[in-house]
Amino acid sequence: IKPSVNGAAFDLRISQDSGATWKGSGGQAVYQYGAAYVTTTASGFNAGSSTSDRIRFSNSVTNGATGTSLVIIDIDNPSSTTSPKLMNFRDTHVDINGGYVALYGFGVYSGDSAAINGFSFFFDSGNIASGEIVLEGLLNV
């Protein structure tokens, strides 16, 4: 996935009403996430937020010729109506300085336990300029 705006971050929100509204929009603070990262010059842990309005998979993705972000996300039982929505993710991307970044993280939607039936993937600035999002393993969500 490549952003239309240089330095954009790749995010996710979920819906429980087929995309009519997105959990976290309108000031809701219902996601928690964190990520360990390794770059060509540093490593560490981004504690993310316990009050975020989205799950953030990558920061500062370049839209240059080498720009891309490969994200793999696992969501535990999105159709469940009795459990929180736990997520693991892995991201590799090229940052705005041309460095390679690998992120390994986790997240949870903890606002309620209703089933998820919509996903909104977006960059925090601009649009998705190119790339492909493939959802696998979803049935009746």
N, C-alpha and C positions, 0 to 999 in steps of 0.2 A: 504494500500500500504506500502510495506517495502523496504527500500533501500539496495543495496548491500554494500554500504560504510557507516560506522557509522557517524552520524552527518550531513548527506546530507539534502539539502533543496529541497522541491517539487515545481516545476514550470510549467508554461504553456506558450506556444506561439501559435499563430494562423496562418493559411494560407488562402490565397485568390486565390490560383492556385492549389488546390487539393494536397498540400504537396510538390510541387516542390521547393518552398522556404518558409521560415518562417519569419513572420514579427518580426523584432527585431534582427535578426541575421545580421552579417556584420556591427555592430556598429550603427544600427538604434536605436533611443531612442524614443519609441512611446507608452510605457505603463506608466500608473500612478497607484499607489496602496497605500493602507494603511491598517492597521489592529489594532484593540484593542485586547489585550491578557490578559489572566488570567492563572497563573501557580499555582503550589502548594506552591510557595514561593513569588510570586510577581504579579503585574498587571501593565498595562500601555498601551501606544499607540505607535506603530511603524509607523512612517510617510511614510515608504517605500521610494518611489522615484518618482519624476515627470519626470525622464529621464531614466527609466529602459528599458532594452531590453527583459523583461519578466514580467509576473505577478507571484509573489511568494506567495504560500499558506502556507507553513510551513518551519520553520528553525530547524536544528539540530535534525532530526528524528533518533531515535536509530534503529540499525539493530539487536539488541539483542533479546532474547527470547520474551520480552514483546513489541517489536517494532512494531508499526503500525501507520498509519495515515489515518484518515477518513475525506475526504474532500467532501463537497457538494457545487456545483457551479451553479449559475443561470446566464445565459447570455441572455440579452434582445434582442430579434429579430435578431439573427445572419444572417439571409438571407436578411435583409434590405440593400438597397443601398443608403439610404438617412440619416441614423442616425449613431452616434458613437456607439461602442460596449461596453455597460455598463455591469458590472459583480458584483455580490455579492458572497461572499464565507464564508463558515463556516468550520473550521478545528479543529479536536481534535487529538492529538498525544502524544506519550511518547517521551520525549527528552532524550538526551544522558546521563543525570544525573538521569534518572528514574522518573523524574517529569512529571506530567500530564499538558498538555498545551491546552487551548482552544483559538482559534483565530476567530475573526469575522471581515470581511473586505470587501473591495470594490476595484474595479479596472476599468479601461477603456482603450480600444485601441483607440487612437485618431489620428492615422496616416492618415486615410482616411475613407470613409464611404462605401467602397465596401463590398459585402457580404463575410461572413466567410464560407469556405467549407472544412476546415481541422483544426485539433487540435493536438498539440504535448505536451504530458504530460511527464515530465522527472525530474530526480533528478539532481542537479547541479554537482554531482560527482558520478561516478559509474552508475549502472543501477537499474531498478526496479527488486528486487530479488523475490518478491512474491506479490500477491494481484490481484485485479481486478478493472478495470475501466469500468463503465457502463454509457453509454450515453442514456438519456431518452428524449423524446419529440422532437427529431430531425426529420425533414421531408423535403426532397429536399433542403438540405443545401450543 
